[in-house]
Amino acid sequence: MKSINISVDQEIYKVEHPVSTINIYKIFHQKGFYEITRNRFSGKWKVLLQTEDSANFPLGSIGKAIEENLGILN
């Protein structure tokens, strides 16, 4: 499992990539939990799961940081 901390707009998000062969990333933040993936054809990031009380978060910025730091699967 790979894990990194990403800082976006002075907020820290912990990103985990639990299974290296599956394009799903878990995001942990004090305001909630998210599970995201990247569409392999369009390249757009998509939220698969979020906690009920989680606030909106910068999906594009986090997705770009994941691409730069963890790499992505096609």
C-alpha positions in Angstrom: 0.0 0.0 0.0 1.3 3.5 -0.9 0.4 6.5 1.2 1.1 10.2 0.9 0.0 13.5 2.5 -1.2 16.2 0.1 -1.6 19.8 1.0 -4.2 21.8 -0.9 -5.4 25.3 0.2 -3.7 24.8 3.6 -5.6 21.6 4.2 -3.9 18.2 4.6 -5.3 15.2 2.9 -4.0 11.7 3.5 -4.1 9.6 0.3 -3.9 5.8 0.3 -3.6 3.5 -2.6 -4.4 0.2 -1.0 -4.1 -2.2 -4.0 -1.5 -1.4 -6.6 -3.4 -3.1 -9.4 -6.7 -1.2 -8.8 -7.2 2.4 -9.7 -9.0 3.4 -6.4 -7.7 5.9 -3.9 -8.8 6.5 -0.4 -8.7 10.1 0.9 -8.8 10.9 4.6 -9.5 14.4 6.0 -10.7 15.8 9.3 -14.0 16.7 7.5 -14.6 13.3 6.0 -13.6 10.2 4.0 -13.6 9.8 0.3 -12.9 7.1 -2.2 -12.0 8.3 -5.7 -11.0 6.8 -9.1 -9.9 8.1 -12.4 -11.7 7.2 -15.6 -9.2 5.5 -17.8 -10.7 6.8 -21.1 -11.5 10.4 -20.3 -8.9 11.0 -17.5 -11.5 12.6 -15.3 -11.5 12.0 -11.5 -14.7 10.8 -9.9 -15.9 10.4 -6.3 -17.1 6.8 -5.7 -17.9 7.2 -2.0 -17.9 9.9 0.7 -19.1 10.0 4.2 -22.4 11.6 4.8 -21.1 14.6 6.7 -18.1 15.2 4.4 -17.6 18.6 2.9 -16.8 19.4 -0.7 -13.1 19.0 -1.5 -10.8 19.9 -4.4 -11.0 16.8 -6.5 -9.1 18.1 -9.4 -6.2 19.3 -7.2 -6.0 16.1 -5.3 -6.2 14.0 -8.5 -3.4 16.0 -10.1 -1.2 15.5 -6.9 -2.0 11.8 -7.1 -0.9 11.6 -10.7 2.4 13.5 -9.9 3.2 11.6 -6.7 1.7 8.1 -6.8 1.3 7.5 -10.5 -1.9 6.2 -12.0 -3.1 3.1 -13.7 -4.7 3.2 -17.1 
